[in-house]
Amino acid sequence: MEFVYSRRNNLIIHNMADLSQQDWTGKLNEDKQSFILDVRTPEEFEAGYIPEAVNINIYEGQGFIDELGKLDKSKNYYVYCRSGHRSRQACALMNNMGFKQAYNLEGGILDWQGQVIQ
């Protein structure tokens, strides 16, 4: 899915995609600029997470936005949550903030068939 935003006659293109686990993992494995972002609560994260994921709780509101602002916008973000809804919102927000690539894991960690660290 591609979003196109227009700001004062400047055309800015940001990409956000809902990807199946197979596509998400395939892109991630080939990506040298990847960053895995888990947007669940700390309690959910502690119960199990995808290896190398960094947790930033989307429910923190402005705190979440502040933490996103500290991230490198040139990286490609692989975002997930419990079921894919919060991470989809996070990807859309990230695109609005100027992140070039944000990939949402459809079905979230509930449908994840890969390794989980507990």
Secondary structure, DSSP 8 states (H G I E B T S, - for coil): -EEEEEETTEEEEEEEEEE-HHHHHHHHHH-TTEEEEE-S-HHHHHH-B-TT-EE--GGGTHHHHHHHHTS-TTSEEEEE-SSSHHHHHHHHHHHHTT-SEEEEETTGGGS--S--B-
